[in-house]
Structures are given as structure tokens and as C-alpha cells.
Amino acid sequence: MERSKEMSQMFPNGLTSLNLSSNLGRANLVQKCYRASQPFQAQLKQLAQSNGEDTCTTFDAVAAHVWRCWVKALDIRPLDYDLRLTFAINVRPKLTDPPLKDGFLGNAVCVACATSTVGQLVDGQISAVARLVREARLGMSEEYVRSTIDYIGVDRPTRLDFAGKLTITQWTRFSIYESSDFGYDRPVYAGPIDLKPTPQMCVFLPDGGPSPGRRNKPSKMERKKHEVVERAKRPFLEQQMREDQGSNKKQKTNEEVEVPKSLQRFIRKKVE
């Protein structure tokens, strides 16, 4: 991420922590979509585990990288100000006592939060930042979830707080490209149209194109969808074939048959 010229002119001394959200709203930010290839993600994950002490997921590493780049691009001051990184976690498998009722189809997510100072994000190693993300993710226990539910029930917030916060939304496991094929092949892009009203949000999207070294073959979902369509079309095709055969027989019956001259006199007598 590069800091724009307008940001430098607007805030020559960097964005102050006290007016971060309001200043981002006034700044003319540029929205961009970057493709993180599989080799690049693997490299980030390797760097995030370079200390040899902790293991992390690809999400931990990429989220840490994005968080650091976001802070560096905005040039936030002062360096000892605490910033937050939040991301939603699926809590269905964590709720066991009691579990969610059968048939519940709503969202079951809770927001995890990692905190760090500006200085630690700017000058620290990616492995240290990835550790913060990992600890926030693993800290999402059933006790944490139920405590959050109780807190919201008692003191429900009336507005969202974006002060000093970057929110990452992960959609990489959604089959949005397969679900967006309406008969004209896979879309070129599937995802949010405009994130400018929420400049403190980053969305991780699935890769819509073929990756290098991977065969570009239909997925299991695409093959299954094709089979379902073919099965649905089969009765209509069979009915059309029966109608065509019946039409051909009728046409042959109605066609005028040429009678030999030697037999035409018998036909005339019968008609008379």
C-alpha cells in the first residue's frame, strides 16, 4: 500500500490517533484489489513462522501483513497509540453446552480482537504480529462467546466503534464464483462493489482465476450442477422426441400415395 499524495498534503505530520476515523472519511482514498498468489501466501507464512516457536495459519500471516501495510500507508501517530485488528470467527463448533438448535440457519459468529501499538506494527517483525492474530483467534472459547452474548444483552452498543481499528472479513471459503454462474460461465469478479464508505475494512476474497501449476478443470460442484441440469432436461427431451416421432408417422399417413394406372379404375369405381 502506498500513501497517496493527497494524504501527505492533507496530513503532513501523519494521521493522529485521536481523529483517525474522521480523517479517513475526509481523505480521498483509493480502493484497490490485490491478488495474493499461492506462492506469495506461502512465503508470508514462512516468514511468520521464522522464529520456529509458533505455528500459524495462512490467514494469520496474511492478516498480519495487511495490518502492518495498512498502518505504514496511513503513517499513524503517535507510535505508542494502541490499534486494533478485528475479524469474525465461526463459533458453531465452539458452542457445545448447550449447542445451537437443529435447523438454526442464521449467522453464528463472534468478533476476535488483536491489539498492538503503532510502533510495534511498523518496526516489529511479521512473526510477532502474526502471533498476536493467532492468539486472538485461538482465544475465541465458548466462555468468551457466552460472555460477549451476556454483555450485548446488558449493554447493547448503539453504534459501531471504528476508532483505531482495521476489520478484516474473510470470504475465501465462500463459493461465490460458482454460485454466481448464471449460465454465462464464471464471472470475472465476484465481491463487494464499493468499500469507500468503510475505509477501515479489508475483504479477503477467493481467487476467481486458475492458479499457476493447477489444472483448470471443473470443480466437483460444477460437475454436480451440470449433472442436475442434464437430469432436469431429460424428460423434456424425451417428450420432444416422442412428439417428433408421432408427427413423422402422421405425415407419412397423410401423404398422397401414387397408385399404379392398372389399379386406378378400381379406385374410381369404388368412389362412384
MOQUIVEN-V713552 format. One line per field, one symbol per residue. phi: phi as a letter, one per 20 degrees, with the letter a starting at -180 (. if undefined). burial: b if it has 24 or more other C-alpha atoms within 12 Angstrom, else e. A space follows every 10 residues. Layout:
BEGIN
phi=???
burial=???
END
This chain:
BEGIN
phi=.dffffffff cfenfeffcf fffffefefd ecddeeffff ffffffffdf fmeddceffg ffffffffff fffelfcffe fedccdbecf dgfeecceff ffnfdefccb eecdcaegff ffefefffff ffffffffff dfffffffff fffecffebe ddfmcddddd dfeeeffffe edodmfffbc rfebdffcfd ccdedffedf egndfedfff ffffffffff fffggfffff ffffffffff fffeffefeg ffdfffffff ff
burial=eebeeebeee eeebbbbeeb bebbeebebe eeeeebeeee eeebbbbbbe eeeebbbbbb bbbbbbbbbb bbbbbbbbee bbbbbbbbbb bbeeeeeeee eeeeeeeebb bbbbbbbbeb bbeeebbbbb bbbbebbeeb bbebbeeeee eeeeeeeeee ebbbbbbbbb eeeeeebbee eeeeeeeeeb beeeeeebbb bbbbbbbbee eeeeeeeeee eeeeeeeeee eeeeeeeeee eeeeeeeeee eeeeeeeeee eeeeeeeeee ee
END
